[in-house]
Structure formats: C-alpha cells, structure tokens
C-alpha cells in the first residue's frame, strides 16, 4: 500500500475568503494563468476532474471524473510553504511567522556579523535574482554575504560559490538559524549559492538549502514513521519538517523534471509507504517572476508527464494532487498569494474505479493528512479523512 502526495508548489485555485487581509483579493493562480495562456492543455488532469473544481479556460468539467475533486482552505495564519506543508500533516499554526518588509533590525544584523566575522550587504526585501545582480560584484570584491528577505518569513543568504564555498554558506545559515528564535521566530533561513560573472549570475538551485524551524508538535509523518511506515521525501519536503519523520531522508532535486523522475524511481523500488513530493518550479521560476506563460508551460509539462505516470499506479495506491499556497504571476507583486488550493484524490488504479466524488471545500489542509493516516490504519492529530 502506498500514498503519493504531489504538491504543485504555488498552484493556487482562487482567492481564499480572507485573501483581502493578506493583500490578495482577487488572486487566482490557475484561473489567471489559463486566461493569460489563452487556455491550458491539461488532458490528464482534466480527466481526473481538475476542471470540475473551478472554471479553468481550456480544462472543461467532465461527467465522470476519474478522481475525487475539491479545494482546501488553509486555516493556519500565513501563506508560506512551511505553514502549508505543516497543515497538510496536521499541524495548525495560529501565530503567523514574523516578516521584515523593511529589512532585519540592526540588533539582528550586528549579531549575525559578530558571529560570522563578516559584514553583510543588502538587508532588504528583494527578489533574489535582482539583488544578486545588483550586489553580486560588490560581494565578490568584499566577500560580504548578501542578506535579504521577502514578504515571507525568510532570512536568505546569497554567496558566490567561488567566494564563500557552499559548505561555508551552510554554516552561516546554521548560525542564523541558532539566532532567529523567539522573538525573531523566522520561519526559514535559506542558503542561496550562485555562480557566474557580473551580468550573468546564476543561482545554483540544486544546492539551495532550507533551515526551517522544527515543527512544534507531532505531524502525520512522525506518526507514520513511529509505526514503521516508510516515509520518503522528494524535493524540499523533509527540510520543512527539520528532517523529522522521514525514514529515508530526502531526495534533493534541481527542478520539476528531476522531481518527477525521482517519484517514478521511488515507486519502482518501494512497494509500501508515503511518498511526499514538492515540485517547486511553478513557484520559484514563474510565480515569483511574474511569468504566466512560463507557468502555463510548466503545468502542461507536468500534465504530459502525469499522463505517463498514471499507468504505474496499482490497486493499492492512493494519489493526492494539491498545492501549498498560491503565487499568482499576473498580480503586480512577486510574492505568494493567500488562495484555496486544488485537490484531486484517487485510489484503486486497477481500471475498475468508480467515478470520483465532489469533496467540496475542505476546512483545513489537515484533512489530507488525516486521510493519509487512515490509509495506513492510523489517526492524524487533526482533520477529517476523505475516506
């Protein structure tokens, strides 16, 4: 028996009821990407029932969807990746992580400089690619790391791999992680190594590393692991749980293509357990860069792969397709958006499955984790199973 959770990072499905509180009224990642592209070609997801969830140009509803379908509303405060993944596994985060739109306070920066022995550049909210282009040459001249944040609760450190080797950058992030606890309870410290020359800097995505706060309580992945259920991470998922609960560590990926390949490789060799995967390109490459056309191509690329992936699933496999938040690339900003997320859920891939059902609007991402737990005969900390 296997459960496969595939998170399409940033693929929101319409503004959440409280979106206006986050400055995201009217956000609709899937809907707006489809409009910008003149319609999406997603036949495999369409057959499962993606078009039954909401109006998506090019993806009409079907009379007998192969999967059950619906949307989930996040109950936790925030719209960041960690909060979304935690809630999927049954953790409700009612206190939002602090953000620093004006940069980090002097007491934080001065202490970081004291501990690392290096002055920093930047210290402002910025796009990673932009600030690296702006400050990369000075960083290479001075050896000072580039520190920046975003609308999310993140402390990001960028350094050229020839100036500060990646392992040294990781040590800096560990230092920041030790510092940034209450009251500066920053959700994630992120290492952002890059390479190249001024005018042609490139982030080394495969060596990005997240240093998150550990989950405050037991999650579904912990419960499964404690009962001997294998738990596998594809992409950055395990990092978001501080590597806790993942029995076989984490399979790092450099993008969607590698992530999809690793999902298949895992299923070919593992007959039991949870495969929890995050495909990050939608968010990182297209949502944050206001590129709806690229976003559309990435969705269609996933659908093409997904069509070939479905036949490898068997009668004891359960599949979940969802997202952790929105990232509408048609909005003026480049940050995540507070949105509902799509939900497709199916089991019994023997070819004898009945048509899926409308799961409605789920009050909390934790219903997904409750379902995963029940599949393995266990109980999650929160939520109502789809089963």
C-alpha positions in Angstrom: 0.0 0.0 0.0 1.3 3.4 -1.0 0.2 7.0 -0.6 1.7 9.6 -3.1 1.3 13.2 -2.3 2.4 15.6 -5.1 2.4 19.3 -4.1 2.4 21.6 -7.1 4.1 24.5 -5.3 2.3 27.8 -5.7 -0.6 26.5 -7.8 -3.5 28.2 -6.1 -7.1 27.8 -7.0 -8.8 31.1 -6.3 -8.7 33.7 -3.5 -9.3 32.4 0.0 -12.2 34.0 1.9 -9.6 36.0 3.9 -7.4 36.9 1.0 -8.0 40.6 1.4 -6.4 40.5 4.8 -3.2 39.4 3.1 -3.5 41.9 0.2 -4.5 39.2 -2.2 -8.1 40.0 -3.0 -8.9 38.6 -6.5 -5.9 36.3 -6.7 -6.5 33.2 -8.8 -3.3 31.4 -9.9 -4.9 28.7 -12.0 -7.6 30.8 -13.5 -5.4 33.8 -14.4 -2.6 31.6 -15.8 -5.2 29.8 -18.0 -6.5 33.2 -19.2 -3.1 34.6 -19.9 -2.2 31.5 -21.9 -5.4 31.5 -23.9 -6.4 28.2 -22.3 -4.5 25.4 -20.7 -4.0 22.0 -22.3 -4.2 19.6 -19.3 -6.0 16.5 -20.6 -4.7 14.0 -18.0 -5.6 16.3 -15.0 -8.8 17.2 -16.8 -9.9 13.5 -16.9 -9.3 13.3 -13.1 -11.6 16.3 -12.6 -9.4 19.4 -12.4 -12.0 21.3 -14.5 -14.7 20.2 -12.1 -13.0 22.1 -9.2 -13.4 25.6 -10.8 -13.6 27.3 -14.1 -10.2 26.9 -15.9 -10.0 28.0 -19.5 -9.2 25.0 -21.7 -10.0 22.5 -19.0 -13.7 21.8 -19.1 -15.5 19.7 -16.4 -16.1 16.1 -17.2 -19.2 14.0 -16.5 -17.4 11.1 -14.8 -14.1 12.4 -13.3 -11.6 9.6 -12.5 -10.7 11.2 -9.2 -12.5 12.8 -6.4 -12.1 16.6 -6.5 -12.4 19.7 -4.4 -10.5 22.6 -2.8 -8.9 23.1 0.6 -8.9 26.3 2.6 -5.9 27.0 4.8 -6.8 27.6 8.5 -3.3 28.5 9.7 -2.1 32.1 9.6 0.2 32.9 6.7 0.7 31.9 3.1 4.2 30.4 3.2 5.4 27.0 2.1 6.2 25.6 5.5 2.9 26.6 7.0 1.1 24.9 4.1 3.0 21.7 4.4 2.8 21.5 8.1 -1.0 22.0 8.0 -1.2 19.1 5.4 0.3 16.9 8.0 -2.0 18.0 10.8 -0.2 21.0 12.4 -2.2 24.2 12.8 -0.1 27.3 13.1 -2.3 30.0 14.5 0.5 32.6 15.1 2.0 34.0 11.9 5.7 33.9 11.5 7.3 37.4 11.7 8.1 39.2 8.5 10.6 42.1 7.9 9.5 44.2 4.9 11.9 46.9 5.9 14.8 44.5 6.4 16.1 43.0 9.6 16.6 45.2 12.7 20.2 46.3 13.5 20.4 44.1 16.6 19.9 41.0 14.3 22.3 42.1 11.6 25.0 43.2 14.1 24.8 39.9 16.0 25.0 37.9 12.7 28.0 39.9 11.6 29.7 39.4 15.0 29.1 35.6 14.9 30.2 35.1 11.3 33.0 37.7 11.2 31.7 39.3 8.0 29.8 42.4 7.2 26.6 41.9 5.2 25.3 43.5 2.0 21.6 44.2 1.3 19.4 43.6 4.2 16.2 44.5 2.5 13.2 42.8 0.9 14.1 41.9 -2.6 13.8 39.4 -5.5 16.7 37.0 -5.2 17.8 37.2 -8.8 17.6 41.0 -8.8 19.6 41.6 -5.6 22.2 39.1 -6.7 22.6 41.1 -9.9 22.7 44.4 -8.1 25.2 43.4 -5.3 27.0 40.3 -6.8 30.1 42.2 -8.0 30.5 44.0 -4.7 30.1 40.7 -2.9 32.8 39.2 -5.0 35.1 42.2 -4.2 34.5 42.3 -0.5 33.5 38.7 0.5 30.4 40.1 2.3 27.4 37.8 2.0 24.1 39.2 0.6 21.3 39.1 3.1 17.7 39.7 2.0 14.1 38.7 2.8 10.7 38.8 1.1 7.1 39.1 2.0 7.5 35.7 3.7 9.3 35.0 7.0 12.7 34.2 5.5 16.3 35.1 6.1 18.1 34.4 2.9 21.9 34.4 2.4 23.3 34.5 -1.0 27.0 33.9 -1.8 29.1 33.2 -4.9 30.4 29.6 -4.6 33.9 30.8 -5.5 33.9 33.4 -2.8 32.2 31.5 0.0 32.1 27.8 -0.7 28.7 26.2 -0.3 29.6 24.4 2.9 30.7 27.7 4.4 27.4 29.2 3.3 25.6 26.4 5.0 27.5 27.1 8.2 26.4 30.8 8.1 22.8 29.6 7.7 23.2 27.4 10.7 24.5 30.4 12.7 21.5 32.4 11.6 19.1 29.6 12.5 20.5 29.4 16.0 19.9 33.2 16.4 16.5 33.6 14.8 14.3 32.1 17.5 11.7 34.0 19.7 11.1 36.9 19.4 12.6 36.7 15.9 11.0 33.4 15.1 11.9 33.4 11.4 10.3 30.5 9.6 13.2 29.7 7.3 16.8 30.5 6.8 17.7 29.8 3.2 21.1 29.3 1.6 21.2 30.8 -1.9 24.5 29.9 -3.6 25.2 31.3 -7.1 27.8 31.2 -9.8 28.8 33.1 -12.9 30.1 36.6 -13.5 28.6 40.1 -13.3 25.8 40.4 -15.8 25.4 36.6 -15.9 25.0 35.4 -12.4 23.0 32.1 -12.0 21.6 30.7 -8.8 22.7 27.1 -8.1 19.2 25.7 -7.4 20.3 22.2 -6.7 22.4 23.4 -3.8 19.8 25.7 -2.2 19.2 24.5 1.3 16.5 25.5 3.8 17.0 25.7 7.5 13.4 25.8 9.0 12.1 26.0 12.5 11.3 22.5 13.6 7.6 21.6 13.8 6.1 22.5 17.2 4.3 19.2 17.6 4.0 15.7 16.2 2.9 15.5 12.5 1.4 12.7 10.4 4.9 11.9 9.0 6.1 11.4 12.6 3.2 9.1 13.4 3.7 7.0 10.3 7.5 6.6 10.9 6.9 5.7 14.5 4.7 2.8 13.4 7.2 1.5 10.8 5.6 3.0 7.7 8.4 4.2 5.3 8.2 7.9 4.6 10.1 9.4 1.6 10.7 13.0 0.6 11.2 14.2 -2.9 12.3 17.8 -3.2 12.5 20.1 -0.2 9.7 18.5 1.9 11.9 16.8 4.5 13.8 20.1 5.2 10.5 21.8 6.1 10.0 19.3 8.9 13.6 19.5 10.1 14.1 16.0 8.5 11.9 14.6 11.3 9.6 11.7 10.4 11.3 10.9 7.0 12.7 7.4 7.4 14.9 7.6 4.3 16.0 11.2 4.4 15.4 13.5 1.4 15.9 13.1 -2.3 17.2 16.5 -3.4 16.0 17.7 -6.8 17.1 20.5 -9.2 13.6 21.2 -10.6 10.3 19.7 -11.7 11.8 17.4 -14.3 14.2 15.7 -11.8 11.4 15.6 -9.1 9.1 13.8 -11.4 11.8 11.4 -12.4 12.6 10.6 -8.8 8.9 10.0 -7.9 8.9 7.3 -10.6 12.2 5.8 -9.4 10.9 5.6 -5.9 7.7 3.9 -6.9 9.6 1.3 -8.9 11.6 0.2 -5.9 9.2 0.8 -3.0 6.1 -1.2 -2.5 4.9 0.5 0.7 4.9 3.8 2.4 4.3 7.6 1.9 6.0 9.4 -1.0 5.7 13.2 -0.2 6.9 15.3 -3.1 7.2 19.0 -3.8 7.5 20.3 -7.4 8.9 23.8 -6.9 9.3 25.3 -10.4 5.8 26.7 -10.6 6.5 28.9 -7.6 10.2 29.7 -8.0 10.7 30.1 -11.7 7.3 31.5 -12.7 5.1 32.7 -9.9 7.9 34.8 -8.2 9.0 36.1 -11.6 5.5 37.2 -12.9 5.7 34.8 -15.8 2.2 33.4 -16.5 3.2 32.0 -19.9 6.1 30.0 -18.4 3.8 28.9 -15.6 1.3 27.6 -18.2 4.1 25.7 -20.0 5.2 24.1 -16.7 1.7 23.0 -15.9 1.3 21.4 -19.4 4.7 19.8 -18.9 3.6 18.3 -15.7 0.3 17.0 -17.3 2.3 15.3 -20.1 4.5 13.5 -17.5 1.4 12.7 -15.4 -0.3 11.0 -18.3 2.6 8.6 -18.5 2.8 8.3 -14.7 -0.7 7.1 -14.0 -0.3 3.6 -15.5 2.4 2.6 -13.0 -0.1 3.0 -10.1 -1.8 0.0 -8.8 -4.9 -1.1 -6.9 -3.4 -0.3 -3.5 -2.1 3.1 -4.4 -3.7 6.4 -3.3 -2.8 9.6 -5.1 -3.2 13.2 -3.9 -2.5 16.2 -6.1 -2.6 19.6 -4.3 -0.7 22.8 -3.6 0.6 24.6 -0.5 -0.4 28.2 -1.4 -0.9 30.4 -4.4 1.5 32.5 -6.4 -0.5 34.4 -9.0 2.0 35.6 -11.6 -0.4 38.1 -13.1 -0.5 40.3 -10.0 1.8 43.3 -9.6 3.7 41.7 -6.7 6.0 38.7 -6.8 5.0 37.1 -3.5 2.8 34.2 -2.5 -1.0 34.7 -2.6 -3.5 33.6 0.0 -5.6 31.2 -2.0 -7.6 28.0 -1.8 -5.7 25.0 -3.2 -6.8 22.4 -5.6 -7.4 18.8 -4.5 -7.5 15.7 -6.6 -7.6 12.3 -4.7 -7.9 8.8 -6.1 -7.2 5.2 -5.3 -7.7 1.8 -7.0 -5.8 2.3 -10.2 -6.7 -1.2 -11.4 -9.0 0.2 -14.0 -12.2 -0.7 -12.1 -12.5 2.5 -10.1 -15.8 4.3 -9.9 -16.3 8.0 -10.9 -14.9 10.4 -8.3 -16.9 12.5 -6.0 -17.1 16.1 -5.1 -15.2 16.6 -1.9 -16.3 20.2 -1.6 -14.4 22.9 0.2 -12.4 21.3 3.0 -12.0 23.4 6.1 -8.2 22.9 6.5 -5.4 21.3 4.7 -5.2 18.8 7.6 -7.9 16.7 6.0 -5.3 15.5 3.6 -3.0 14.3 6.4 -5.9 12.6 8.2 -6.6 10.7 5.0 -3.0 9.6 4.7 -3.0 8.4 8.3 -6.2 6.4 7.8 -4.9 4.7 4.7 -2.2 3.2 6.9 -4.7 2.4 9.7 -3.6 5.3 11.9 -5.1 8.6 13.2 -3.7 12.0 12.5 -3.7 14.8 15.1 -6.4 16.9 13.3 -8.7 16.8 10.3 -11.4 14.7 8.7 -10.4 11.9 6.3 -11.8 11.9 2.8 -12.3 8.2 3.2 
